[in-house]
Amino acid sequence: MLGIVKFSGFGAVFRLTKIYLLVGIPWIIISVIGVTWMYRLVAFEDLKKLTQENTITLTKTLANVIWPQIGNIVAVTVNHPEGDHDHKAHSLHTLSMLSTMLDEPVVELIKGTSVLKVKIFNSNGLTVYSTDPSQIGKLMSHDYPGSVANQENRIISQAKFKPQMLTWRGDTVSDRYVVSSYLPLRYFDDYEVEGVFEIYNDVTEVYNQINSSQQKFATVLSIALAAIYLFLFVFVRYADKTIKRNIDLAVARDSERHANKAKSHFLANMSHELRTPLNAIIGYSELLEENAHDKGDPDCVEDSLRIQSAARHLLHLINEILDLAKVESGQLKVFMEQVELDGFIKEIKNLFDPMIIKKNNFLSVHVDAELQYLYTDVIKLKQILFNLLGNASKFTENGAIDLTINTEGSWLVITVSDSGVGINQQDISKLFLPFTQADSSTTKKYGGTGLGLAITKQYCELLGGTITAHSEHNKGAIFTVRLPLNELVTKKQAVA
């Protein structure tokens, strides 16, 4: 049952995984969105920091070139153009001259850079120059970053990354992502702030690259997660069916093993109960035969012999079934002992002489001269030879049967061949199966249970050996038994 428990454990895991996959689809979508936005936030935070630093550096560079040329002019510009008409006219005229003077050098300075807009304010927030002419002469509000930079005397940079529309020398530039920077200006370090220098730096290309990279990342992540999900889903469905099938097979296999083991134990334990009555029947029939002989009653003698024959045949069948059951249940043990080979062969030959004579066959025996003794399980080896010679005698008439015992390297080789009816090549694979005969038609003619060769194979394997068969229809059969030579005792190594 351990195998079933193991399969059940895996089955539970796969079923839980399957449920997770089915329920987890929304979480996969949320995960893609969440990871993508995290990537986006991190990427744009890095972009913001980098572009602000670059913009501040660019602002300082431009201011260092432009401010020394115009600082004294900005200082004398009218701070408040809300005065009388003459005053305002004079102020705007001055600013117009300043803008004309600055426009060409400013444009030349920012040529080839990413700057989209430049503005210069005086200390009171009046726009004294702008690349957008419409802004000249206007005051910046108090909450404007330039005003804050002026009041707090510090550089300010902003990066909001929202599409903006700017005016560049009268032309409109739209859908641009910019970073602005505001730099307070003075004549010398210890002087008051005399103005504010402002630029708008275009970072659209970098922004689009990161945005495109983020979209590609989201696409690749979505495809990867979808592929992983699909693979797991298909795998889990297949594994779930496979594990379920394996569990069913394991249950059926364990049930069959349990039933076979129970059957084998039952038959093995029934040995005494089955054999004792048959032995009693055989014994009493022999007594009846003797009494009939003494009384001179031939009819009663014939009846007694029939009872004996039937009982012995039944006992032989029961012995075969019980022997197979003992092997399958593991109750059959090996008892090694020394046996003198010549006497062993004579005993086997004497057992089969009646059957050999009855079928008008000839039995020849060839034994390696050096093999004087064997050290083996005599009963099992005798049963092996009894079954093989019995089969040869049963299926051979007016023919020859050969028994050969010799050695090949580290193996004892026993060969039993006959000139009988033979076996079809396609039926040889069924020879050693219990309750199976190679050709079902032979059962009616020759009888038998189909257990003899199955038991022979089990005995050979129990003794550490093998058995093979070779045959053709109407050309006889050859059975070869190979047993380990280390279980043998030759004449020179006989046990004292």
Protein Blocks (a to p, Z undefined) as FASTA:
>chain_A
ZZmmmmmmmmmmmmmmmmmmmmmmmmmmmmmmmmmmmmmmmmmmmmmmmmmmmmmmmmmm
mmmmmmmmmmmmmmmpcfblkbcfklmmmmmmmmmmmmmmmmmmmmmmmgoiabfbdcdd
dfkopafbdfblklgopacdfklmklmmmmnopacdddehpacdddeehiacehiacddd
dddddfblmbccfbdcdddddfklmmmmmmmmmmmmmmmmmmmmmmmmmmmmmmmmmmmm
mmmmmmmmmmmmmmmmmmmmmmmmmmmmmmmmmmmmmmmmmmmmmmmmmmmmmnopaklm
mmmmmmmmmmmmmmmmmmmmmmmmmmmnopaccddddddfklmmmmmmmmmmmmmmmnop
acdddddfklmbccddfklmmmmmmmmmmmmmmmpghiacddddddehjaccdddddfbe
bpafklmmmmmpghiafblklmmmngpjhlmmmmmmmmmmmnopacdddddehiapaddd
dddfklpccfklccZZ
